[in-house]
Every structure is written in C-alpha cells, then in structure tokens.
Amino acid sequence: MISGLRRFNLFRAISLTWVFIPFQWEYLDRFGYNGQQILLLNAVFTLAAVLSEIPTGVLADTIGRKKALSLGGLTMVVSCVTFLTGGWAHSYFYFVVANVFAALSMTLVSGSDSAYLYDLMADRGATPRYPRVEMTSTAFKLLGNATGGVVGFFIARHSIEWTFGFTAILAFVASGVAATLPEPAMRTRKDLHRHLAESLQIVRSSRIIIAMVLFSMFLFPLLRIGVYLDPIHANLHYIPVAYLGLAFAAKDLVSAFGSFGVGRLINMVGRGPILLFLAAIAAVAFLIQGIAHGPWCYGLFLLPALALGLFSPVIKIIINENVSNPERRATVLSVEGMFRRLGYAFFSPIIGWLVDSLPLGAVFISMAFLGFAAAGIGALVIVIGNGRMRRPLSAEASGRSSNPLKIPDAPDKSGRRAEVGLDRFAN
C-alpha cells in the first residue's frame, strides 16, 4: 500500500460530501425566496466556479496541492457558517456570499485531488497503477456522497440547519486529513499563456469537440437541476422533506452504477448512439413527469441520475480521442467543463422563472426540450464523427484490464485528468 493513499481516500470520501444539498430549497424557501431567486443563487455558484477554476489551479501549483486541498475544506466551513448566518439575519446577501465560498471550496478540491493523486503515484514509481487507483478513489467519493444523503435524512428530520453544521464538521475533518498527507514533487507548467492558447486552438479546430461543448451546455443543466426541483415535486405529493436525503443517496448510487458500466455500454452501442441515449432518457423522464401525475413519478428522477453517471466518462472518452496533443488534454477538458457550467448558470434563472410562473408539469415539459436539443446535437456528432465515433473502446479505457493507460504529463489543477475516470463534480 502506498503511504498516504488511505488518508487520501478518506479525504475524498468526506471533502465534497455536502449533506445540505437536498435540503437547500426547503431551507431558502422558509425565508420567502421564490424559485427564480433560489436558482439565481445557483447561477452565482456556477459563475463563481467558472471564474475561480484557473486561479485556484495556479494557487495549488504555487503553494502545494495538499495545502490547496486543506484550504478547500476550511473554505467550505466558512460557506456553511455563512449559510447559517444568512438564515439568522434573513439576508439574501449572505446566501450569495455563501455560494461564492462553496464554489471556491469546490474548485480548490476538484481537480487538485486528481493532480495530487497522480503526483503521489509518480513520486512512488507507481504511475501504471494510476487509472485503477483513480477509479477506486472516485468510488470512495461517490459512496461518501451516498452516505451523506442517508445521514442527511436522519438529521433533516430534526433540523435542516444541522445539515449545514454536519457538512462543516466533515469539511473541517477533511482539511485536517489533507494537512497530514505527504507532499509529492509537483509537476508544473512553465508557460501558462502559451499552454492555454494552444489548448483553445485545439478546441476551435475540432468540430467534434465543439459539438461536445454544445452538447454539454444543453444536457448538463437538465441533469443537475433536479437537485432544486426535487423538493417542489416531493412537496406536491406530500413527501416529507427529510426523505430527500434518501432520494439523494439513491440517485448517487445509480450514478455510480452508470459510471462503472460506461465502458461496457459504449462497446455495446457505440459513442454516437450513447449520446442520443443520454439525452433521450433524461428528456423522456421529464416529459412523463410533466404529463402524468402521482408520487410514483418521483422515481423517474433515477433516469437522469443514470444519465449523469454516464455523462462525464462519455464526454471524456470522446474528447480525449480527438485531442492530438497529449499535453493539452486536461486543459481541453477543462474548457468543456467551464462551458457546461456556463450553460448551467444561463439556464438556472430561466428555469427558476418558469417555476414561479408555470405549473410544475409545464416546467418539466419545458425542460424536456433541453434534452431534445442535446439529442439533436448528439445526432450532429454522429454525422460529423464518421468512423471515429464507431471504433470500440479499448480494454484499458473501459477499466477491464490491468494494462496501464498511456498517461501524459501529470494533471494540473487548471483542468481535469485526461484519462477516463469517474469524476462526479465534472458537475
């Protein structure tokens, strides 16, 4: 066992386990905020994440990755305290600030953790084992999120405020765990400006990558917005708010199942058809919920959860295969991640306005069109992809072989890992 790996897995299991997530809407609704105001806060979070992505990466490369991870945990503590202060002061401004701190926490951790893990493996001469270790470590993160949903169920039955308190405790412990990690040698990039310019040129020159960016901008909001629509739907059918924690855990487990099976599914249906599958199952799920009524419809949220679990690995596989320069893979993936968040920030206030203006069924039907738009882009990717979209996935990439992947330079925090992994916060 590599020294520090168990502690790192513990850090991943608790660092981004935000227990309060399923109960945010109910908490903010108590203070009289409408759907548009609540989803505007979500847009603030997303924009703050986009703007802080590269700066926090530079910080991680400057002060050290484990220090950035520790700082990310402490920043989440500040965010939770600010959320609670906003409730006590009945101030929208505090909630805005809390979302900014939450975004900073996420960007300090997400990406830096994969970069740290790669450097740790390289420092111990175990680089060939990195892909399998990355998948195992990500599994700890997904299980941590699912466990957080179950814990949230029990806590929210007594006090939603304590879901923020428990999240702060987890983040504080994670910060302490990060501080005890061994610090491997870092691999930094010398010319950031040139690196970014060349990466953007790769994006501009590839029709498939541009299509994937557009696909993400339409589909990602549809897959993630359910976190905010869950409470409204549950309330419509008189489902107690505490049970949202269990629903959150169930969706995380379904997402994990989808992620682990993505390699086999791609080999069965191909890259192009799986894009249509992702968009179609999410769109149809929302369309059915808009047309039909009843508590049984709540279970349809598991379909977008399955699509979410498949979404990030599929995007990474297709983009990776269309990046000719291996040293630019991570940053190209980062560009896609930034644009998917911009799409989320754009559509969130619009969906919030729809929630305030239309019956919930009409909102679901409106959202289904986002999925159908993404399906159209998926069809476009199939057309322009030609033979490149039909070749079988390698055994290494599908995670069914012990042979190492060809991994380029160590991942820097300014982007995501180039290998095919299971990264939940590609969200």
N, C-alpha and C positions, 0 to 999 in steps of 0.2 A: 504494500500500500504506500502510495506517495505521501510524504509528510505534508500535512496541511489540507489534504483533499477532503477528508471527512468534515473538517471545520468549514471548508468552503461549501460543501453540500448542505450543511446546516444553515449557513448564511443564505444560500439560495432558497431554501425551504421557507424562510421566515422574512426575508428582506422586502419582498414585494407582495406579501400576504396582507392585503388591505381589507380587514374584516368589515369595515363600514360600507364598502362599495354597494352591496344590495339594498342598503337602507338609506342611502343619500337622499333619494327623492322624498321619502316619508319625512326625514329629518328637516329638509328645507321647506317642505310643504306646510309644516307646523307653523312656520313663521310668515305664512301668507304669500309666498312667492309662487308665481304661476309657471306653467310649463316653459314658456319662452325664456323667462329669467333663469330657470334652473338649467336649461340646456345652453344658455349663453355662458354660464359658468363652465360648462363642459367645453365650450369653444375656447374659453380663456385658458383652460388647462391644456388643450391641444396646441394652441398657438404658442404658449409658453414652452411646451415641449419641443416644438419645431425650432424656436429661436434659440433654445439653450442646448440643442443637440451637439453642435460642433464646439461651442465654447466650453462645455463641460468635458468634452473629449480632450481639448487642449490642456485643461486643468489636470485631468487624470494623467496625461503624459508628462506633465510638469512636476506634480507633487508626488506621483506614485499611485498605482492603481488601487492598492489596498486602502490608502488614505482617502481616495475618492469614494470607495465603497463605504467606508466608515462615515464619511461626511454625508453620504446619501441617506444613511439610516438616521442620523441626527436631524437632517433636514425634514424627514418625514415626521419626526417627533414635533418639530415646530409647526408643521402643517396641521397635525391633529389638534394641537393646543389652540391654533388659530381658528380651526373649525368650531371648537367648543366655545371659544371667546365670541365668535360671531353669533352663536346661539344666545349666549348670556347677554350680549349687547344689542341683539336684534339689528345687526348691521350687515348689509349686503357687501360693504367694502371688505370686511374681514373674510367673508367667504371667497371673494376674488383673490385676496392675498393667500388664503389657504390653498387654493387651486394652483397658484403660481409656485408655491413651495412644494406642493405634491409633484408638479411637473419637473421641478429641479431635482427632487429626490429620485424620480424615475430615470431621468437622463444620466444622473451620476452613477446609477447602478446598472441599468440596462445597457449592455454593450461593453462597459468596463468589466463586468463579471466574465464575459466570454474572453475578452482580451487577457484578463488576469489568468484565467484557466489555461489558455494556450501558452502563455509565458511560463506558467508553473510547470506544465508538461515539458516544454522545450528546455527549461532550466535543469530538469531531471533526466533529460535524454529520452523522453518517452513520447515524442511527438507523434509517432504512428498510432498511438493509442488514443489520441485526442478526440477523433469523431465519436467513438463509442463512449468515452468518458463524458463528453459534452451531452450526449443523449441521456445518459444515466443521470447526470446532474440536473438537466432540464426536467426530468421526471420528478425529481425531488421538489422542484419549483411548482410543478403542476399539482402534485399531491399536497403540497403546503397550501396552495390556494383552495383546493377542495376541502381540506381540513378546516381552513379558516371559515368557509361557508357554514360548516356544521357547528363550529364554535359560535359563530355569529347568530345562529338560530337560537341557541340557549341564552346568549347574552341579551339579544334584542327583545326577548320575551319579558325582560325586566327593565331594560333601559337601552335605548338606541345610543344615547350618549356614551355608554360604556364600550360600544363597538369602536368608537374613536380612541377611547382610552386604552383598550386592549391592543389596537393597532400600534399606538405609540409605544407600548411596552415591547411588542415584538420588534419594532424598528430600533429601539434603544439596545435591546439584546443583540440584534444583528450588527449594529455599529460596533459593539464590544467584541463580537466574534471576528469581524473584519479586522479590527485592530491587532488581533493575535495571529493573523495569517502571516506566513513567511513572505517576504518580498522578493520575487524573482527579478532577474535582469529584464529591463523593458526594452522593447524594440520600437523606436520612434521614427517618424518620417521627417526628413530633413527639410524639404521644400513643400510646405503645405499648399501654397498658392498654385504651384505647378501641378501638384497631385490632384487638387480639386478641378482645375481647368481640364486636365486630361480625362478625368472621370466624367465630367459633364459632356465632353465631346463624344465619349463612348455612348452615352445615353442619347444624344441628339442624332447620332449616325445609325442607330439601330431602330428599325420600325417595330420590331417585336418588343424591345424594351419600352419604347414609348407607349405601345399598346398596353403593356402590362401596368405601366404607371397609371394610365387612364382607367384600366380595369380596377385597380386598387382604389382609386379615388371614388368610384361609384359603389363598389361592393363593400369595402371596409366599414363605412358608416352604417350600412344595413346590418352587418353582423354584430357591431358593437353597441348600437343604440338600444338594444334590448335591455341593457342594464338599467336604463332610465324608464323604459316602458313597462317593465315587469311589475313595479308597484301599482301602476294605474290599472293594469289588467287584473292583477290579484285583487285589488280593491273592488273592481267591478263585479267579481264573483265571490266577494266576501271571504277571501282567503286571508288569514291573519298575516300581518307584515313579517312576523318572525320567521315564517316558513320560507321567505325569500332566501334566507341563508341556505336552507337545504336545496332549494332550486338552483342557487348559485353553485353549490358543490356538485350537484348532478350535472350541470352544464359543463363544468370544468372536467369532470371525469369523461364525459362524452367527447369533449375537445381533445383530451389526451388520447383517447381511443382512436380518434381520427388521425392524429398526428403520427402515432406509432404505425398505423396501417397505410400511410400515404404512399410509400414506395411500392407496395404490392398493388395498390389500386391504380397507380399510374401505369404500371406494366400491363394491367388488365385492360384499361380503357384508352390509354394514351394521354398525352399532355393537353392537346386541344380539347377533346371531349370532357376532360375533367374540369376545365374552366367553365364550360356550359353547365355541368353538373353542380358545381359550387353555387353559381348564380341562380340556377333554376330551383334548387331545393330551398334556398333562403326566400326567394321571391314567392314561391308557391305556398310556403308556410305562412307568410304574412298575408297573402291573398286569402287563404282559407280562414284565417283569424278575422279578416275584415268582413267576410261574407257570412260565416257561421258564428254562432254564439254558444257559450257554455264553458264551464270550468275545464272540461276535457281539452279545450283548445290551448290551454296553458301549456300542455305537454308538447305542443308544436314548437316551442322555443328550443327544444332539443335539436331540431333540424338545423337552424342557424348555428347552434353550438358545434355540431358536427362539421359544418362548412368552415367555421372559424378554425377548427383544429387542422383541417386540410389546407386552409388558405395560405398560411405563411410558408410551409415547406414547398408547396407547389410553386409559389411566386419565386422562391429562392432557386429552385431547380431550373426553371425556365430562364431566369435572368442569368444565372451562372453560366449556362450553356451558350449564352450569346454575348459573353464578355471575353474578348480575345486576349486582353492583358490581365494576367492573374493578379498583379499587384494592385489593380484598381477594382477588383471585385467587391470588396467590403464597402467602399465608398459609393459605388453604383447602387448597391443595395440600400445604402443609407439615403440616397436620393429618392428611391421608391418609397422608403419609409416616411420621409418628410412629406411627400406629396399625398400619401394616403391620409396622413394626419391633417393636412390642409383641407382635403375633401371632407374629413370628419368635422373640422372646425366650420366649414362652409355650410354643411347640411344640418348641423345640430340646431342652430337657432331657427332654421326654417321648419324643422320637424317640431320644435317647441311651439312655434306659432300655430302649426296645424293642430297640435294637441289642445291648445287653448281655443281654437276656432271651430273644430270639427268633432263629430262623434269619434270615439276610438276606432270603430270599424273603418271609417273613412280614412283615418290616419294610416292604418295597416295597409289598406289598398293603395294609398299614395306611395308608401314605402316600397311596396312590391314593384313599382315601376323602376325604382333604383336597381333592383335585382335584374329586371328585364333589360335595362340599359347595359348593365355589366355583362349580361349574357350576349348582347349584340356585339360588344367589344370582344368577348371571348370568341365569337364566331369569326370576327375580323382577324384575330390572332391565328386561328386555324388556317384561314385563307392565305395570309402572308407568311406563315411559318413553313409551309410546304413540308418537305421530308424531315426537316429538323425537329418538327413537333411530333414526329411519329416514332423516332428511334426509341428502343427500350431503355429503361433506367438501369444503370449499372448496379451490380450487386453491392458495391461499396456504398453508393449513394442511398440505396434503399435500406441500408442498415442491416443486411442479412449476410454480411461477410466480415471476417476478421481482417481482411486485407485493408491496409490504410488508404485513405483518400489522399490524393495529391493536394497538399495544403500549401498555399503560397505564404508570403511573409506573415508574421504574426498580425492578428487583427488589431487595428487601433480603434479607440472608442468613437472616432468620428463616423464609424459605420458599423454594419453588422457583419458577423462571420460569413465568409464566403461558402463554407461547407453547408451541406444540407442538414440543418439541425431543427430542434423544436423550440422556437423562441416565442413564448406566449405574448410578450409585450411588443411584437412586431406591430401590436395593438396599440 
